């Protein structure tokens, strides 16, 4: 279960990822990028809190000097929690939506007449989703700004 935590104005808190002091008026750690408004009770699971990697993975990435960003596997795990995510790749905006009929819809944002792909499972999406013929999993190093669909 995810616990939401809001410190009072007097209390100083430390980021659970990088250990830096956080301003009480912000939910965002400027040092590592972790969103602070939750304290997950299961640090090895993705939670509905705006972070797209687990707390423990974020700690590992930060300790290794890497950005706290999801890899392709994390993105797939996030889809089980969020059901709709967006990201950018090669300057274009993309989305993935899990529909109630258990299909997965991958598309370029606001461009429904080309490149729209529908998959019967998240596993099929993982194996076949592509951007201009290049598998998404092979392009993942070029993906940025993963977020919940707005």
Number of C-alpha atoms within 10 A of each C-alpha: 9 14 11 11 12 14 11 10 9 7 10 11 15 14 20 17 23 17 13 14 13 18 16 17 10 11 17 16 20 13 14 21 18 24 19 23 17 18 18 19 12 13 15 13 18 23 24 15 17 17 23 28 25 21 23 15 19 26 20 15 18 18 12 9 10 12 12 21 22 23 14 17 11 16 19 17 18 25 19 13 15 19 16 20 21 20 19 17 18 10 10 10 17 20 20 22 19 21 11 8 7 12 15 23 20 24 23 21 15 9 11 11 8 8 14 15 17 18 18 13 13 19 12 12 22 17 12 17 22 19 20 8 9 11 15 20 18 11 14 14 11 11 21 16 12 19 18 19 14 7
